[in-house]
């Protein structure tokens, strides 16, 4: 009975506190936001805990130095969407998690939860270069034949 009281109960309490801490750290976000740029890298990494780790190239002005935004993706569906849009200008929605004790949850603090294709490229406030429109769909009905030329 003494073993239960002095050893087992504190271990159970410590386990519950650790579980509560991990739950709170994973559910609470320090900040949320969006970053726009070009995804230049996405790879699955980890010895035991596999996560998708990537880099977003941020360019503020043409000809300026590229800033890299490292990010982590934990959802397979979001990773598939990011992979599909590699090389295109995208906006990544992310949540910043603080206090996760190991890299098992991801190598960065920025966890991407969604991705959208960016339609316009802003050059300066109020100046936007739109992306070219998609090619029109082919007509479903063939055109009528031309009448023969007179002789």
Phi, psi and omega in degrees: 000325178295322179300316180298317185287320187261344183242307187290315181297316176297325178294319178295318179296319178296319177297319178294318178295319178295318178297318179296320179296313180297319178299315181294318181294326180279331182270334183266138178249132176291318177207160174228155179181188178226145174231138179245143179169203182245125177288122182248350181204138173208121180217152179270123185229161173127143178284306180250314181262106182275129174225160176269125180243135183215175177227137176248126178273120179256126178237118182276318178223146177301134180090352180273167180292138180281131174262140180256137177246103179283143181214164179236141174238127179256339182268126181297324180294318178293321178298321178295321178295318179295318179299320181295332185256013179299135180092352178251158178284125184229165170244123179260126173268129184224160172239134178264121180254132181241140173097007176283124193283340183230169177277005179295333180275342181151156182277345182239174176267353186256112182254115182283130180247351179192159180217140175226149177285128180275127185274330186237152178248108180283130176263322178202168179304121179086353180246117185229136174258110181288152176285151181296143180291156179291153179297143180294150180290146179295149180293134183287336180250141179290151179289152179291144180294149179285147178290154181294150178286142178289150181257000000 
